[in-house]
Amino acid sequence: MSAFARPLALACVLTFGAFGTSFAQEAETPSAADADGTSDERASAFRAVSGPEIDRVPGGALLVGAYGAAFVLLVLFVWRIGRVNRLARQELESLRASLAERDGS
């Protein structure tokens, strides 16, 4: 692993390992009344909802943010590949020049 990837992997493991269970929901234990279906909390009739329900999660903003993050990561990846390619070409030219110099001597 590279010098950058190892600390990044360690940080991800520690972050998701430490906080992964904190977002889990607690299991509800059914009572004896719920087991046989005689719970008083259940609605016995249908109640219509008046008006549209409003979303509480800003889906559009989250979607734009997710696509923006993916685009930025893609641009950074392509930029890095181009940089590595440019360095490899420079090294190849340097090796060709030194090989030509050695063969010419």
C-alpha positions as CSV (number, residue, x, y, z in Angstrom):
1,M,0.0,0.0,0.0
2,S,1.1,3.5,-0.6
3,A,2.0,6.0,2.1
4,F,-1.3,7.7,1.6
5,A,-3.6,4.7,1.3
6,R,-2.6,3.0,4.5
7,P,-3.6,5.9,6.9
8,L,-6.7,6.5,4.9
9,A,-7.8,2.8,5.2
10,L,-7.0,2.9,8.9
11,A,-9.1,6.0,9.4
12,C,-12.0,4.5,7.5
13,V,-11.9,1.3,9.6
14,L,-11.7,3.1,12.8
15,T,-14.4,5.6,11.9
16,F,-16.9,3.1,10.6
17,G,-16.0,0.5,13.2
18,A,-16.5,2.9,16.1
19,F,-19.6,4.7,14.9
20,G,-21.2,2.0,12.7
21,T,-23.4,0.6,15.5
22,S,-24.4,3.9,16.8
23,F,-26.8,4.5,13.9
24,A,-28.5,1.1,14.3
25,Q,-32.1,1.1,15.5
26,E,-33.0,-0.6,18.7
27,A,-35.2,-3.7,18.3
28,E,-38.7,-3.3,19.6
29,T,-39.8,-6.1,21.9
30,P,-43.4,-7.2,21.2
31,S,-45.7,-7.3,24.2
32,A,-48.1,-10.1,24.9
33,A,-51.0,-8.1,23.6
34,D,-49.2,-7.6,20.2
35,A,-48.6,-11.3,19.8
36,D,-52.3,-12.2,19.5
37,G,-53.2,-9.0,17.5
38,T,-55.3,-7.3,20.2
39,S,-53.1,-4.2,20.6
40,D,-55.0,-0.9,21.4
41,E,-52.4,1.1,19.4
42,R,-53.6,-0.2,16.0
43,A,-56.1,1.9,14.1
44,S,-59.4,0.3,13.6
45,A,-60.5,2.5,10.7
46,F,-58.9,4.2,7.7
47,R,-58.3,7.9,8.1
48,A,-57.7,9.9,5.0
49,V,-54.9,12.5,4.9
50,S,-55.8,15.9,3.7
51,G,-53.3,17.7,1.5
52,P,-49.9,16.5,0.2
53,E,-47.3,15.3,2.6
54,I,-44.1,17.3,2.5
55,D,-40.8,15.5,2.3
56,R,-38.6,16.1,5.3
57,V,-35.4,14.9,3.6
58,P,-34.0,17.3,1.0
59,G,-33.7,14.7,-1.8
60,G,-32.8,17.1,-4.6
61,A,-29.9,18.7,-2.6
62,L,-28.6,15.2,-1.6
63,L,-28.8,14.0,-5.2
64,V,-26.9,17.0,-6.5
65,G,-24.3,16.7,-3.7
66,A,-23.8,13.0,-4.4
67,Y,-23.3,13.6,-8.2
68,G,-21.1,16.6,-7.4
69,A,-18.9,14.4,-5.1
70,A,-18.7,11.6,-7.7
71,F,-17.8,14.2,-10.4
72,V,-15.0,15.7,-8.3
73,L,-13.6,12.2,-7.5
74,L,-13.7,11.3,-11.2
75,V,-11.9,14.5,-12.2
76,L,-9.3,13.9,-9.5
77,F,-8.8,10.3,-10.6
78,V,-8.4,11.3,-14.3
79,W,-6.0,14.1,-13.3
80,R,-3.9,11.7,-11.2
81,I,-3.8,9.1,-14.1
82,G,-2.6,11.9,-16.5
83,R,0.1,13.0,-14.0
84,V,1.3,9.4,-13.6
85,N,1.3,9.0,-17.4
86,R,3.3,12.2,-17.9
87,L,5.9,11.2,-15.3
88,A,6.2,7.7,-16.9
89,R,6.7,9.3,-20.4
90,Q,9.4,11.6,-19.0
91,E,11.1,8.7,-17.3
92,L,10.9,6.7,-20.6
93,E,12.4,9.5,-22.6
94,S,15.2,9.8,-20.0
95,L,15.9,6.1,-20.2
96,R,15.9,6.2,-24.0
97,A,18.3,9.1,-24.0
98,S,20.7,7.4,-21.5
99,L,20.5,4.2,-23.6
100,A,21.2,6.1,-26.8
101,E,24.1,7.8,-25.1
102,R,25.5,4.5,-23.8
103,D,25.2,2.8,-27.2
104,G,26.8,5.8,-28.9
105,S,29.8,5.8,-26.6
